[in-house]
Amino acid sequence: MPESSSRASTDYASTYRDFRWERPAHFNFATDVIDRHAAERPLAPALQWSDESGRSQRFSFQDLKERSLHAARFLTGLGLKRGDRVFILMPRVPEWWFLVLGCIRAGIVFMPGTPMLTAKDIRYRLEVSGAKAVLTDGSCLDRFEGVLGQAPGVTTWVSTGDAPSPWTRYAPEPLGESLAESQATAFPPTKAEDPLLIYFTSGTTGMPKMVLHTQSSYGQGHLITGRYWLDLKPEDRHLTLSDTGWAKCAWGKLFGPWSVGACNVVYDFRGRFDPVGFLKVLEREKVTTFCAPPTAWRALVLQDLKAVDLSSLRHSLSAGEPLNPEVIQTWKEATGLHIREGYGQTETVVIVGIFPGMEPRVGSMGRPSPGFTVAVIDEHGNEVADGQEGDIAVRVKPERPVGLFAGYLNDDAANAASSRGDWYVTGDRAVRDADGYLWFVGRSDDVIKTSGYRVGPFEVESALIEHPAVAESAVIGVPDDKLGHRIKAYVLLTPGHTPSPQLAQELQDFVKKTTAPYKYPREIEFVTELPKTVSGKIRRAELRATQKNQAAREQG
C-alpha cells in the first residue's frame, strides 16, 4: 500500500506533496486486502445488501473471504485458468461480488457488463474479447437468447439459478465445503502486472474499446478513490449509485470502500430510479457517505428532503459529468453538505477531485489526486497557461502512475491517439485556474454522456442503419437539464419512406430492441443530407453548432 495510506489527510497540499506509491512485485486485492480485513476485523460488516421487496442480507469480511474462496474453487473446477477471460453480467446481487472476488483470487480476468445490454451487444463482447466463460444471473438468461451457440470461444456457461443445458448452476454457499478445504486449494500470488479486468468503453468511431487494468495498478490505485476522495474510514457505510456493469461500480462498490475496510451498502433495484424510495434507503441504512451521478442528484433535490432523516450522512459526492450549481446549492441548504465532485474515466481511478480540507469551488472538478500529475496541455504536449483551454492529460513519463490502465487491447490507433509526448490524453478539455483547480469544458471528441452513461454515436448509428427505412444517420448529444445530454439522431431515409412522427417512434423502438435501451435517440430529425468532410466523414461538430444556433433562436 502507498506510504501515505495511514488515513486521509485534511491538508491537501502536504498529502499531495508527500504521497508516494509502493510498487510491489506481486499484488492481489482478494488476498492482500479482503483477507487482511478478515484477519484483523473478521466480523466487521463488509456488504449490506437489500432490494425493492424488502429482503436484506449482511456479509462480514470473513464471509467475503469464505465466499470468494469457494467461488475461486468453483471457477477453476470448471477448467478456467489464470488469464482466461470471463464475461459477467448480473444485477446488483451478492453473487456478483463473490464471483468477482473469486476471479481476482484465481487470476481469472473478469469483464463486467450491464444487464441493459442486448444479445447483439453481448455477442460482440464475447467474440472480440475471446471470452472462455459467461457468468450471469437467472434474471438475465433472456439476454443470451441468440447468443448460445453463436460464441464458439465460450466453453463454460454459468448461472446463479436453475437453467437448462449448457448452463451450470452456481450456488454461493460452500455447500458442505469447509473453509479448510477451500484454503487447501493453492492460488499462486498474482504478479503486479497480471491482467485483472477488462472494461468496454464507448468511442466516437467503431464499436466499444477494450480497456485493460492490471492487478496492482487498479486494485491498489483505487485506494486513492476510497481513502482520499470518498474519504472513507473503516466505520463508514458507503453507498455508490451504479449498476455492476460500469467502472463507477469499481470506484464506489468494490475497490474504493473495501480498500479501507468500509461497509459497502448496496440497494438492488431493477426498474426506474425512484428518488423518494432511494432517500428512504439512505435513511434506513444510516449511510454515512454517498455518491451518485448528476442525473440522480437532479431528481433527488426535487424531493422533500426535510421529510427524511439524513443526519447520518457526513459527506456527498458526484461524478460522471459536471453538476449544476443550483443542485449543489439546494442539497447544501437541506443537508448542510456540499456535493464534492470528482473526475476520472473507465481508464483511470479518480485523478481530479474536491478533497477533504480543500475549499469547494462550485463548478470545478477540483485539483489533481495524490499520486498523479494532471495538467492542461496543447496539441504539442506542452502545458498551457492558466486560464487557457486545453486537453486534460496525465503524466506517464518517466514513471507511469498506479491507477492508470495498461492500454486499449488490440487497438494501436486508440493507444496512439491517447498518447502525446510524456502524457496520456483523456479526450476531455478543461481550463486550470491560478490556484490549480480544473474547470471542465467538454469532450474533445463526440462521445455522449447521457444519464451517467457513455454512448458512442457509432453504436446508435449502427443500430439505426439496420432498419430498412434508414439510409444514413448521424448522432450527437444535445444539452438537457435532466439527462446531462440527450441523444439526437439526424436520419436520411431510403427511397420510398416518408418522414412522420410514427416512423420516428418506430425507429426509437427499433434501437431499444437492437442495442441497450439507454442508447436510443430521444429526438429524431429527418434530413435530406448530412454534412461531411472531403474524406466522407460526418461532421458532427457542424451538427452540434447548428443545433446550438437553433436552440438560441428559439430562446430568443
C-alpha positions as CSV (number, residue, x, y, z in Angstrom):
1,M,0.0,0.0,0.0
2,P,1.1,3.6,-0.5
3,E,3.3,5.1,2.1
4,S,0.8,7.8,2.9
5,S,-2.1,5.4,3.4
6,S,-2.5,5.6,7.2
7,R,-5.5,7.9,6.8
8,A,-6.8,10.6,4.6
9,S,-5.3,14.0,5.5
10,T,-7.2,17.2,5.8
11,D,-4.2,19.0,4.4
12,Y,-4.4,18.5,0.7
13,A,-1.1,20.3,-0.1
14,S,1.1,18.2,2.2
15,T,-0.7,15.0,1.3
16,Y,-0.2,15.6,-2.5
17,R,3.4,16.7,-1.9
18,D,4.4,13.7,0.2
19,F,2.4,10.9,-1.4
20,R,4.5,8.0,-2.9
21,W,3.2,4.8,-4.5
22,E,4.5,1.4,-3.4
23,R,5.2,-0.8,-6.4
24,P,5.2,-4.4,-5.2
25,A,6.2,-7.3,-7.4
26,H,3.0,-9.2,-6.5
27,F,-0.5,-7.9,-5.6
28,N,-3.9,-9.4,-5.3
29,F,-6.9,-7.5,-4.0
30,A,-8.6,-10.6,-2.6
31,T,-5.6,-11.9,-0.7
32,D,-3.8,-8.7,0.2
33,V,-6.9,-6.6,1.1
34,I,-10.0,-8.7,1.8
35,D,-8.1,-11.5,3.6
36,R,-6.3,-8.9,5.7
37,H,-9.5,-7.3,6.8
38,A,-10.9,-10.8,7.5
39,A,-7.9,-11.5,9.8
40,E,-8.0,-8.1,11.6
41,R,-11.8,-7.5,11.7
42,P,-13.5,-10.8,10.7
43,L,-17.0,-9.8,11.9
44,A,-17.0,-6.2,10.6
45,P,-19.7,-5.5,8.1
46,A,-18.4,-5.6,4.5
47,L,-21.5,-5.9,2.4
48,Q,-25.0,-4.7,3.4
49,W,-27.5,-5.7,0.7
50,S,-31.2,-5.0,0.3
51,D,-33.7,-4.9,-2.6
52,E,-37.0,-3.4,-3.5
53,S,-39.0,-6.3,-2.0
54,G,-37.5,-5.6,1.5
55,R,-35.1,-8.5,1.6
56,S,-31.8,-7.8,3.3
57,Q,-28.5,-9.7,3.8
58,R,-25.4,-8.8,5.6
59,F,-21.9,-10.2,5.0
60,S,-18.8,-9.7,7.0
61,F,-15.2,-9.7,5.8
62,Q,-14.9,-13.2,7.0
63,D,-17.9,-14.1,4.9
64,L,-16.3,-12.4,1.8
65,K,-13.2,-14.4,2.3
66,E,-15.0,-17.7,2.6
67,R,-17.4,-17.0,-0.3
68,S,-14.7,-15.8,-2.6
69,L,-12.5,-18.8,-1.8
70,H,-15.5,-21.0,-2.7
71,A,-16.1,-19.0,-5.9
72,A,-12.4,-19.4,-6.9
73,R,-12.5,-23.1,-6.4
74,F,-15.8,-23.4,-8.3
75,L,-14.5,-21.5,-11.3
76,T,-11.1,-23.3,-11.5
77,G,-13.0,-26.6,-11.0
78,L,-14.8,-25.8,-14.3
79,G,-11.4,-25.7,-16.1
80,L,-10.9,-22.0,-16.1
81,K,-7.3,-21.0,-15.7
82,R,-5.3,-17.9,-14.8
83,G,-5.5,-15.3,-17.6
84,D,-8.8,-16.7,-19.0
85,R,-11.4,-14.1,-19.7
86,V,-14.9,-14.4,-18.4
87,F,-17.9,-12.1,-19.1
88,I,-20.0,-11.4,-16.1
89,L,-23.5,-9.9,-16.5
90,M,-25.6,-9.6,-13.3
91,P,-27.7,-7.1,-11.5
92,R,-26.8,-5.9,-8.0
93,V,-26.9,-9.3,-6.3
94,P,-24.4,-10.5,-3.7
95,E,-23.2,-13.3,-6.1
96,W,-21.7,-10.7,-8.3
97,W,-19.2,-9.7,-5.6
98,F,-18.5,-13.3,-4.6
99,L,-17.7,-14.3,-8.2
100,V,-15.7,-11.1,-8.9
101,L,-13.5,-11.7,-5.8
102,G,-13.2,-15.3,-6.8
103,C,-11.9,-14.3,-10.2
104,I,-9.4,-11.9,-8.7
105,R,-8.2,-14.5,-6.3
106,A,-7.7,-17.1,-9.0
107,G,-6.2,-14.6,-11.5
108,I,-9.1,-15.0,-13.9
109,V,-9.8,-11.8,-15.9
110,F,-13.4,-10.6,-15.4
111,M,-15.2,-8.4,-17.9
112,P,-18.3,-6.6,-16.4
113,G,-21.4,-5.9,-18.5
114,T,-24.6,-4.1,-17.6
115,P,-27.9,-6.1,-17.6
116,M,-29.2,-3.5,-20.1
117,L,-27.1,-5.0,-22.9
118,T,-28.8,-6.8,-25.7
119,A,-27.9,-10.1,-27.4
120,K,-26.1,-8.1,-30.1
121,D,-24.0,-6.2,-27.6
122,I,-23.1,-9.4,-25.7
123,R,-22.2,-11.3,-28.8
124,Y,-19.8,-8.6,-29.9
125,R,-18.1,-8.5,-26.5
126,L,-17.7,-12.3,-26.3
127,E,-16.3,-12.5,-29.8
128,V,-13.8,-9.6,-29.7
129,S,-12.5,-10.5,-26.2
130,G,-12.0,-14.2,-26.7
131,A,-14.1,-15.0,-23.6
132,K,-13.9,-18.5,-22.3
133,A,-16.9,-18.3,-19.9
134,V,-20.1,-16.4,-19.1
135,L,-21.3,-15.8,-15.6
136,T,-24.9,-14.5,-15.2
137,D,-28.0,-14.4,-13.0
138,G,-31.2,-16.3,-13.6
139,S,-33.0,-13.0,-14.2
140,C,-30.6,-12.2,-17.2
141,L,-30.9,-15.5,-19.1
142,D,-33.1,-14.0,-21.7
143,R,-30.2,-11.6,-22.7
144,F,-28.4,-14.6,-24.1
145,E,-31.1,-15.8,-26.4
146,G,-29.4,-15.9,-29.8
147,V,-26.0,-15.9,-28.2
148,L,-25.8,-19.5,-27.1
149,G,-24.2,-21.4,-29.9
150,Q,-23.0,-18.2,-31.6
151,A,-19.9,-17.7,-29.4
152,P,-17.6,-20.6,-30.3
153,G,-14.9,-19.5,-27.9
154,V,-17.1,-19.8,-24.8
155,T,-16.8,-23.2,-23.3
156,T,-18.4,-22.5,-19.9
157,W,-21.9,-21.0,-19.2
158,V,-22.7,-20.4,-15.5
159,S,-26.0,-19.1,-14.0
160,T,-26.9,-18.4,-10.4
161,G,-30.2,-20.2,-10.8
162,D,-31.5,-23.4,-12.4
163,A,-31.2,-23.3,-16.1
164,P,-31.2,-25.8,-19.0
165,S,-28.0,-27.1,-20.6
166,P,-25.4,-25.8,-21.3
167,W,-25.8,-23.7,-18.2
168,T,-24.1,-24.8,-15.0
169,R,-25.6,-23.7,-11.7
170,Y,-23.5,-21.7,-9.3
171,A,-24.5,-21.6,-5.6
172,P,-22.7,-19.0,-3.4
173,E,-22.8,-21.2,-0.3
174,P,-19.9,-23.6,0.2
175,L,-22.4,-26.5,0.3
176,G,-20.7,-28.6,2.9
177,E,-17.2,-27.5,1.9
178,S,-15.2,-26.4,4.9
179,L,-13.0,-23.3,4.9
180,A,-10.0,-25.5,5.4
181,E,-10.9,-27.3,2.2
182,S,-11.2,-24.1,0.3
183,Q,-7.9,-22.8,1.7
184,A,-6.2,-26.1,0.7
185,T,-6.5,-25.0,-2.9
186,A,-3.4,-23.1,-3.7
187,F,-3.7,-19.9,-5.8
188,P,-0.2,-18.7,-6.5
189,P,0.4,-15.0,-6.0
190,T,-0.6,-12.8,-9.0
191,K,2.1,-10.5,-10.4
192,A,1.5,-6.8,-10.2
193,E,1.3,-6.6,-14.0
194,D,-1.0,-9.6,-14.4
195,P,-4.4,-8.7,-16.0
196,L,-7.2,-8.0,-13.6
197,L,-10.2,-6.9,-15.6
198,I,-11.4,-5.6,-19.0
199,Y,-14.0,-2.8,-19.4
200,F,-15.7,-2.0,-22.7
201,T,-15.8,1.8,-23.2
202,S,-17.6,3.7,-26.0
203,G,-15.7,5.7,-28.5
204,T,-16.6,8.0,-31.4
205,T,-15.7,5.6,-34.1
206,G,-16.1,1.8,-34.2
207,M,-17.5,-0.4,-31.5
208,P,-16.6,-0.1,-27.8
209,K,-12.9,-0.4,-27.0
210,M,-11.4,-2.9,-24.5
211,V,-9.7,-1.2,-21.5
212,L,-7.3,-3.4,-19.7
213,H,-6.5,-2.9,-16.0
214,T,-3.8,-4.8,-14.1
215,Q,-3.9,-6.4,-10.6
216,S,-1.8,-3.9,-8.8
217,S,-2.5,-0.7,-10.7
218,Y,-6.2,-0.9,-10.4
219,G,-6.5,-2.8,-7.2
220,Q,-4.1,-0.6,-5.4
221,G,-5.0,2.6,-7.4
222,H,-8.5,2.8,-6.0
223,L,-7.1,3.4,-2.5
224,I,-6.9,7.0,-3.8
225,T,-10.6,6.8,-4.7
226,G,-11.6,5.3,-1.3
227,R,-9.3,7.0,1.2
228,Y,-8.7,10.4,-0.3
229,W,-11.8,11.3,-2.4
230,L,-14.6,9.2,-0.8
231,D,-12.8,10.0,2.4
232,L,-13.7,6.6,3.9
233,K,-12.8,5.1,7.2
234,P,-13.5,1.5,8.5
235,E,-16.6,2.6,10.4
236,D,-18.2,4.2,7.3
237,R,-21.3,2.8,5.5
238,H,-20.8,3.9,1.9
239,L,-23.3,3.8,-1.0
240,T,-22.5,4.5,-4.6
241,L,-25.3,4.6,-7.1
242,S,-24.2,2.5,-10.1
243,D,-25.0,-0.8,-11.7
244,T,-22.4,-3.6,-11.8
245,G,-21.5,-3.1,-15.5
246,W,-19.9,0.3,-15.1
247,A,-16.4,1.4,-13.9
248,K,-18.2,3.5,-11.3
249,C,-19.0,0.3,-9.5
250,A,-15.3,-0.5,-9.2
251,W,-14.8,3.0,-7.8
252,G,-17.5,3.0,-5.1
253,K,-18.9,-0.5,-4.8
254,L,-15.8,-2.7,-4.8
255,F,-12.2,-1.4,-4.6
256,G,-12.9,2.0,-3.2
257,P,-14.8,1.1,0.1
258,W,-13.1,-2.2,0.7
259,S,-9.6,-0.8,0.2
260,V,-10.1,0.9,3.6
261,G,-12.4,-1.7,5.2
262,A,-15.6,0.3,5.0
263,C,-19.0,-1.3,4.6
264,N,-20.4,-1.4,1.0
265,V,-24.1,-0.6,1.1
266,V,-25.9,-2.0,-2.0
267,Y,-29.5,-1.4,-2.9
268,D,-30.7,-3.7,-5.7
269,F,-33.5,-2.0,-7.8
270,R,-34.4,-3.2,-11.3
271,G,-36.7,-0.6,-12.6
272,R,-36.5,3.2,-13.0
273,F,-34.7,5.2,-10.4
274,D,-37.1,6.1,-7.6
275,P,-35.7,9.2,-5.8
276,V,-38.3,9.0,-3.0
277,G,-37.6,5.4,-2.3
278,F,-33.8,5.9,-2.5
279,L,-33.9,8.7,0.1
280,K,-35.6,6.2,2.4
281,V,-32.8,3.7,1.8
282,L,-30.2,6.3,2.8
283,E,-32.2,6.9,6.0
284,R,-32.9,3.2,6.8
285,E,-29.3,2.0,6.2
286,K,-27.8,5.0,8.0
287,V,-25.5,5.7,5.1
288,T,-22.6,7.9,6.0
289,T,-21.1,8.7,2.6
290,F,-23.0,8.7,-0.7
291,C,-22.0,9.1,-4.3
292,A,-24.4,9.5,-7.3
293,P,-24.3,10.7,-10.9
294,P,-25.7,14.1,-11.8
295,T,-28.8,12.6,-13.3
296,A,-29.8,11.1,-9.9
297,W,-28.8,14.3,-8.0
298,R,-31.1,16.3,-10.2
299,A,-34.0,14.0,-9.3
300,L,-33.1,13.8,-5.6
301,V,-33.1,17.6,-5.0
302,L,-36.7,17.9,-6.4
303,Q,-38.0,15.8,-3.4
304,D,-39.0,16.9,0.0
305,L,-35.6,16.5,1.7
306,K,-36.9,17.5,5.1
307,A,-39.2,14.5,5.1
308,V,-36.3,12.1,5.6
309,D,-33.7,11.8,8.3
310,L,-30.3,12.2,6.5
311,S,-28.4,13.1,9.7
312,S,-26.1,10.0,9.3
313,L,-24.6,11.5,6.1
314,R,-21.3,13.2,6.6
315,H,-20.4,13.9,3.0
316,S,-21.8,13.5,-0.5
317,L,-20.2,13.2,-3.9
318,S,-20.9,13.3,-7.6
319,A,-19.0,12.1,-10.7
320,G,-19.6,11.4,-14.3
321,E,-20.2,14.9,-15.6
322,P,-20.4,18.4,-14.2
323,L,-23.2,19.0,-11.7
324,N,-25.5,22.0,-12.0
325,P,-24.6,24.7,-9.3
326,E,-28.3,25.0,-8.3
327,V,-28.4,21.3,-7.5
328,I,-25.4,21.7,-5.2
329,Q,-26.9,24.7,-3.5
330,T,-30.3,23.0,-2.9
331,W,-28.7,19.9,-1.4
332,K,-26.5,22.0,0.8
333,E,-29.4,24.1,2.1
334,A,-31.3,21.0,3.0
335,T,-28.4,18.9,4.5
336,G,-25.6,21.3,5.2
337,L,-23.4,19.1,2.9
338,H,-21.5,20.3,-0.2
339,I,-21.6,17.8,-3.0
340,R,-17.9,17.2,-3.8
341,E,-17.2,16.5,-7.4
342,G,-14.5,14.1,-8.9
343,Y,-13.2,13.3,-12.3
344,G,-11.8,10.1,-13.8
345,Q,-12.5,7.7,-16.6
346,T,-13.1,4.0,-17.3
347,E,-9.3,4.1,-18.0
348,T,-8.4,5.5,-14.6
349,V,-9.2,5.8,-10.9
350,V,-10.1,9.3,-9.6
351,I,-7.5,11.6,-11.0
352,V,-9.0,15.0,-10.1
353,G,-11.4,15.9,-7.2
354,I,-12.5,18.1,-4.4
355,F,-10.7,16.5,-1.5
356,P,-11.2,16.9,2.3
357,G,-9.7,20.1,3.6
358,M,-9.9,21.7,0.1
359,E,-12.1,24.7,-0.4
360,P,-15.0,23.7,-2.7
361,R,-15.5,25.8,-5.8
362,V,-18.9,25.2,-7.4
363,G,-18.4,24.1,-11.0
364,S,-14.8,23.0,-10.6
365,M,-13.7,19.4,-10.9
366,G,-11.1,20.0,-8.2
367,R,-7.4,19.5,-8.1
368,P,-5.1,16.5,-9.1
369,S,-5.3,13.4,-7.0
370,P,-2.3,12.4,-4.8
371,G,0.0,10.2,-6.9
372,F,-1.0,11.9,-10.2
373,T,0.4,14.8,-12.2
374,V,-2.5,16.2,-14.2
375,A,-2.2,19.1,-16.5
376,V,-3.9,21.0,-19.3
377,I,-1.8,20.7,-22.5
378,D,-1.8,21.9,-26.1
379,E,-1.6,19.8,-29.3
380,H,2.2,19.6,-28.9
381,G,2.1,18.2,-25.4
382,N,3.1,21.5,-23.7
383,E,1.3,22.8,-20.6
384,V,-0.9,25.8,-21.4
385,A,-1.1,29.0,-19.4
386,D,-3.6,29.2,-16.5
387,G,-6.9,30.4,-17.9
388,Q,-6.3,28.8,-21.3
389,E,-8.3,25.9,-22.6
390,G,-6.6,22.7,-23.5
391,D,-6.6,18.9,-23.2
392,I,-6.7,17.2,-19.8
393,A,-3.7,14.9,-19.6
394,V,-1.9,12.6,-17.1
395,R,1.9,12.5,-17.0
396,V,3.1,8.9,-17.7
397,K,6.9,9.5,-18.1
398,P,9.3,9.0,-16.6
399,E,7.1,6.8,-14.4
400,R,3.6,5.6,-15.2
401,P,1.2,6.3,-12.2
402,V,-0.5,3.5,-10.4
403,G,-4.3,3.6,-11.2
404,L,-3.9,4.1,-14.9
405,F,-5.0,1.4,-17.4
406,A,-2.4,-0.7,-19.2
407,G,-3.8,0.2,-22.6
408,Y,-6.5,-0.5,-25.2
409,L,-6.4,-4.1,-26.2
410,N,-5.9,-4.8,-29.9
411,D,-6.2,-1.1,-30.8
412,D,-3.0,0.5,-31.8
413,A,-4.8,3.5,-33.2
414,A,-6.6,4.2,-30.0
415,N,-3.4,3.8,-28.0
416,A,-1.6,6.2,-30.3
417,A,-4.4,8.8,-30.2
418,S,-4.3,8.8,-26.4
419,S,-0.6,9.4,-26.2
420,R,1.1,12.7,-26.6
421,G,4.8,13.0,-25.6
422,D,5.0,12.3,-21.9
423,W,1.3,12.4,-21.4
424,Y,-1.8,10.2,-21.5
425,V,-4.6,12.4,-23.1
426,T,-8.0,11.8,-21.6
427,G,-10.1,13.2,-24.5
428,D,-11.6,15.9,-22.3
429,R,-10.9,19.6,-22.3
430,A,-10.6,22.0,-19.4
431,V,-9.2,25.2,-18.0
432,R,-6.9,25.4,-15.0
433,D,-7.1,28.5,-12.8
434,A,-4.2,30.2,-10.9
435,D,-4.9,28.0,-7.8
436,G,-4.6,24.7,-9.7
437,Y,-8.4,24.0,-9.9
438,L,-9.6,22.5,-13.1
439,W,-12.8,23.5,-14.8
440,F,-14.4,21.1,-17.3
441,V,-15.1,22.5,-20.8
442,G,-16.3,19.5,-22.7
443,R,-15.2,16.4,-24.7
444,S,-12.7,16.8,-27.4
445,D,-14.5,14.0,-29.3
446,D,-18.1,13.1,-29.9
447,V,-18.8,10.6,-27.1
448,I,-22.2,11.4,-25.5
449,K,-22.7,11.3,-21.7
450,T,-26.4,10.8,-21.1
451,S,-27.9,9.9,-17.7
452,G,-24.5,8.9,-16.5
453,Y,-23.8,6.6,-19.4
454,R,-21.2,7.0,-22.1
455,V,-22.6,6.4,-25.6
456,G,-20.6,6.4,-28.8
457,P,-22.5,7.8,-31.7
458,F,-21.4,4.9,-33.9
459,E,-23.2,2.5,-31.7
460,V,-26.5,4.3,-32.2
461,E,-25.9,4.9,-35.9
462,S,-25.1,1.2,-36.5
463,A,-28.3,0.2,-34.8
464,L,-30.4,2.7,-36.9
465,I,-28.8,1.6,-40.1
466,E,-30.2,-1.9,-39.6
467,H,-33.7,-0.5,-40.1
468,P,-34.8,-0.7,-43.8
469,A,-36.0,2.9,-43.7
470,V,-32.7,4.3,-42.8
471,A,-30.1,5.1,-45.4
472,E,-27.7,7.0,-43.2
473,S,-27.7,8.7,-39.8
474,A,-25.6,10.9,-37.6
475,V,-25.9,11.1,-33.8
476,I,-25.0,13.9,-31.4
477,G,-25.6,14.9,-27.8
478,V,-27.9,17.8,-27.1
479,P,-27.7,19.6,-23.7
480,D,-30.5,18.5,-21.4
481,D,-31.3,19.8,-17.9
482,K,-32.3,16.3,-16.6
483,L,-30.1,13.9,-18.6
484,G,-27.0,16.0,-19.0
485,H,-27.3,15.3,-22.7
486,R,-30.0,13.6,-24.7
487,I,-29.3,11.6,-27.8
488,K,-30.4,13.2,-31.1
489,A,-30.3,11.4,-34.4
490,Y,-30.3,13.0,-37.9
491,V,-31.8,10.5,-40.2
492,L,-31.6,10.2,-44.0
493,L,-34.3,7.9,-45.3
494,T,-34.1,5.3,-48.0
495,P,-36.4,5.8,-51.1
496,G,-40.0,5.0,-50.6
497,H,-40.1,6.1,-46.9
498,T,-41.6,9.4,-45.8
499,P,-40.8,11.3,-42.5
500,S,-43.5,11.1,-39.9
501,P,-43.9,11.1,-36.1
502,Q,-45.0,7.4,-36.4
503,L,-41.8,6.5,-38.2
504,A,-39.7,8.4,-35.7
505,Q,-41.3,6.4,-32.9
506,E,-40.8,3.2,-34.8
507,L,-37.1,3.9,-35.2
508,Q,-36.8,4.7,-31.5
509,D,-38.4,1.4,-30.5
510,F,-36.2,-0.4,-33.0
511,V,-33.0,1.0,-31.4
512,K,-34.2,0.0,-28.0
513,K,-34.5,-3.6,-29.2
514,T,-31.3,-3.7,-31.2
515,T,-29.0,-2.3,-28.6
516,A,-29.1,-1.2,-24.9
517,P,-32.3,0.9,-24.3
518,Y,-30.3,3.8,-22.8
519,K,-28.8,4.4,-26.2
520,Y,-32.0,5.2,-28.1
521,P,-32.3,8.6,-29.6
522,R,-34.9,10.7,-27.7
523,E,-35.1,13.1,-30.6
524,I,-35.1,12.3,-34.3
525,E,-34.8,14.9,-37.1
526,F,-35.3,13.7,-40.7
527,V,-32.9,15.4,-43.2
528,T,-32.1,15.1,-46.9
529,E,-28.3,15.3,-46.5
530,L,-25.6,15.2,-43.8
531,P,-22.6,17.5,-43.5
532,K,-19.3,15.6,-44.3
533,T,-15.6,16.2,-44.7
534,V,-13.8,15.8,-48.0
535,S,-12.9,12.3,-47.0
536,G,-16.6,11.4,-46.3
537,K,-16.6,11.6,-42.5
538,I,-19.7,13.0,-40.9
539,R,-19.1,16.5,-39.4
540,R,-20.9,16.1,-36.0
541,A,-19.3,19.3,-34.8
542,E,-21.3,21.1,-37.5
543,L,-24.5,19.4,-36.5
544,R,-23.9,20.4,-32.9
545,A,-23.3,24.0,-33.9
546,T,-26.5,24.0,-36.0
547,Q,-28.4,22.6,-33.0
548,K,-26.9,25.2,-30.7
549,N,-27.8,28.1,-33.0
550,Q,-31.3,26.7,-33.4
551,A,-31.8,26.5,-29.7
552,A,-30.5,30.1,-29.3
553,R,-33.0,31.3,-31.8
554,E,-35.9,29.5,-30.1
555,Q,-34.9,31.0,-26.8
556,G,-34.6,34.5,-28.3
